[in-house]
Structures are given as structure tokens and as C-alpha cells.
Amino acid sequence: SSQSNWCAHFAERHQSEINFALLIVFYILYLVIGAGIFSAIELPYERELRQELKVARQDFLSNNTCVSDAQLEELLARALEASNYGVSVLGNDTIRNWDFVSALFFTSTVLTTTGYGHSVPLSNVGKAFCIFYSLIGIPVTLFFLSAIVERLVELISRRPVSYFHRRWAMSRPNLAVIHATLLSIVMALFFIFIPAWIFLSLEKDWNFLESLYFCFISLTTIGLGDYVPGETHSKEDNPHPHLYRLAITVYLLLGLVCVLVVLETCYELPQLKLFRRRFYKEKVQELDSETTNIISHDQLSDQKPDPADKMATQLPVISSVSQQADTLRQNGTSTPYTPASGTTVNEKL
């Protein structure tokens, strides 16, 4: 019984630490389970693709006896290396990765940490400048996005919830949940599903799942780079590639702002705040709140005037006999001094 009481007392005193340890274990299990599922799904497709490439390579060598295996290996290695830098041997005369609009698209993916990886700096000077540019630009971008999101959250989330809370007299936590749900649905509709249908009509090689996959991966700043709009277009399919790339850049920036607004709205839900407190140190929070109250009380006490000082300023000043005598001597008068009666002094007091 004493041991069980000690365990219960220990668990009660260290509840936040236990919850935090369980959170770490849950996250590690989530990573391991996700890795197992992805491996089980994708590994058979990888093996099949490797087998197809081996068969295609053998067929090519058998049909072209003048090409040796070493020469083909060298050519493929060179082509793959160039592809890693965003340069493709297919249609290489029409696709440019470093004109102004493409460079603008690259800078937007770098500063928002999306990073598709489809185009990367080729020179050492470009790589060095990318480090310097990102070192300054990423914090500035985060500050810029936080300022925009804070204004939009105040306008889109906080004010409507406060208005309907006063208008309908609903519970603020329930109203906040309803508002966050509706906002998430509207954001998903206008920035994921509708753009997916648009990309489905513009990108001939994409199906709806691939278009939806690109929108979600891009707006969540995952940016795997396996699907990039405009990479397989020809002159006939897309007569204005620069305008198309510029429109995609604007879409990605606006969509990222909307995703951050939704995340901030959900983060401010009272239910989530209450749930997050389970993983914090309650004693530190209580100490901080008590310290804040003490400081506020001291500041109010300093600003409030002292009643004794106020009473002293309101009381009449009764001069002493010596002071009155000096005054009469300076004025040259000989009026005798008449002491004030006790009733007069009491009345003044």
C-alpha cells in the first residue's frame, strides 16, 4: 500500500514530465510506423522499376553492338548528373532554368523553404551566394509571413469569433472550433482542390491525384520536387511559359499564407491550449503567473498616491509661536500673539 501511494504521489508530482516522455515515445513510434508502411508500399515498385531498366539496357546494347557497356554507363552517369542540377537532355534547347522568371521561382522556393530541387546553382559562386542569400532572406521571410499572418488572424479569426460570441451568446470554445473547421474547408477548397483541377487541365501528363499531391506538398513546404509544373511543356502546349511560372509563384506564396493562417487559428483553439498544458511544467507556469501578478501589483501600488501624503497636503499648516514672532518682527507690527484655542485647532484638524 505504501509503495502504491508513493507511485501515485510520484506520478502526480511529475505528471508533465511523464506526459512529455510519452509524447516522445509516440512520435518515435509514428516515425517507425510511417517508415515501415512506406517501405512496404514503395519497395516492390522500386524493384520492378530497376528490373525494367536492366531489361531496357540489355535490349539497347544488343540492338546497338557498336556501343559498349562502358560507353553507355558513362553517358547515363553524365545525363543523371546533369539531371540532378536541373538540366535535362530531353528538350534541352527549349527549357531554361535560369532566366529571370525561373530564377524568381527559385528564390521563392528557397526563401519559403519549399525547395523543389529541380533547379540548383551550378557554379561555386552561385552556391556561395545561395548560402548568403538564404541566411538573410529566410529570417526576413519568416518575419514577413508572421506579420501578415498576425494581421489576417486578427481580421479573419479573432474578430468573427468575438462578434458571434456576443451576438449569439454561444460558447467561445465551441464557436472557435466551428470557425476553424469552416476556415479549413474553405482553404482546402480554394487552394488545394480547385488548383488541382486547374493543373489537371494544364499539365497533360498529370492525373488528379498527382495534381492534388503537388498542391499539398507545395503548400506544406515539403517540396519533394518530383512534380514541378511546366517541366514537360512544349511551345505548342504552353505559349507563355514565363507567365505560367509567374502565376505559380504567386499561387504558392498566397497559398502558404493561407495555410499559416489556418494553422495559427487551430493553434489558438482553447481545447488545444488546454491539451498542450499537459506537457508543460505546471509549477513553472504557476510561478510565472504569480510573479507577473506581484509585479503588476507593485506597479499599481507605486502609481497609487499614499493616503497619508494626501491628508498631509489637505491639512492647514499651523505655524509655531516663534515663526509668528519672527513674521511680526519683520513686518514691524506689535500685535500681540493670541494662542489658538483648542476648539479652533480641532476644527482645523
Beta strands, then each sheet from edge to edge (+ up, - down):
end
